[in-house]
Amino acid sequence: MSVDAAELNEKLHRKDIRDRWFLSAPALILIGVASVGPLLIVLLYSFLAPGNYGDVKWAFSTDGWFNVFFSRDIFDDTVSLADAHFTIFWRSIRLALATTVLCLIFGFPTAYFIATRPPQNRSIWLFLITIPFWTNMLIRAFAIQEVIRGEGLINTLLIKLGIIQAPIQMLFTDFAILLGMTYVHLPLMVLPLYASLEKLDFRLIEAAYDLYASRFNVLMKVIVPLVKPGIIAGSILVFIPALSSYVIPRVLGGGKNLMIGNLIELQFGQGRNWPLGAALSVTLVVIVLFAMLYYVRNAGKSGGSAHG
């Protein structure tokens, strides 16, 4: 009788697994077609030869990947490192990291302020935070451009106050890109931080003050460890779109301050070298995956140590 019961339980378990797979099939198919499928096509294109006027030739070639890291002289065929590509990659990573740090610096106090408001007022502050999402990113980029250009708000105000005599060149610089990306991505940091801070037991903070802990110690040893999941989630949400940003560098950086997204667009557009553009795209995906793995591993270690 016990053997029959075990077999029946095993059959029910298998049926439950089949039902779960069957119910998950539409979502898995959608993910495969809409996400994994295009990525596989881009990966395939990166191993093909470039066409004469764009597109690709269906012949296996590793020139796309070779040109990501190396460049060949058109006169004597000497090979050297693709310094321009490395410069653009480094600028992209540097600006994305700086954007993440600035969003955390400005977003943490903002989220803490909202989380400490009366419950009936928090929705109003969250509403104000989400208002920029109602406007197209291109319009927001042009708004920043009007603020920092030579005859913009900041330079005009500084000149009228007598602080400067001539306009400061802020537009078409890395500073302009950093300012624009921080402004655009700041809500993506505030919302996850607020979600973590809202669940924070503020009695722990009061207990830390009762034990004569300084404000800095309360922040670093009580608040930050407890809201670390929100910090990690916000950092991922900011870093990934900042790294692959296209509109902000195009509008605020001009043609000389390119990031990875602009370089990829140039290869598919004016460069008409689709395999190189595809190889650069896959390289960007790899960088993003490594960044996410780094964040997740650190989150697991910190969570494990905190629990222990």
Secondary structure, 3 states (H helix, E strand, C coil): CHHHHHHHHHHHHHHHHHHHHHHHHHHHHHHHHHHHHHHHHHHHHCCEEECCCCCEEEEECCHHHHHHHEEECCCCCCEEECHHHHHHHHHHHHHHHHHHHHHHHHHHHHHHHHHCCCHHHHHHHHHHHHHHHHCCHHHHHHHHHHHHCCCCHHHHHHHHCCCCCCCCCCCCCHHHHHHHHHHHHHHHHHHHHHHHHHCCCHHHHHHHHHCCCCHHHHHHHHHHHHCHHHHHHHHHHHHHHHHCCCHHHHHHCCCCCCCHHHHHHHHHCCCCCHHHHHHHHHHHHHHHHHHHHHHHHHHHHHHHHHHC
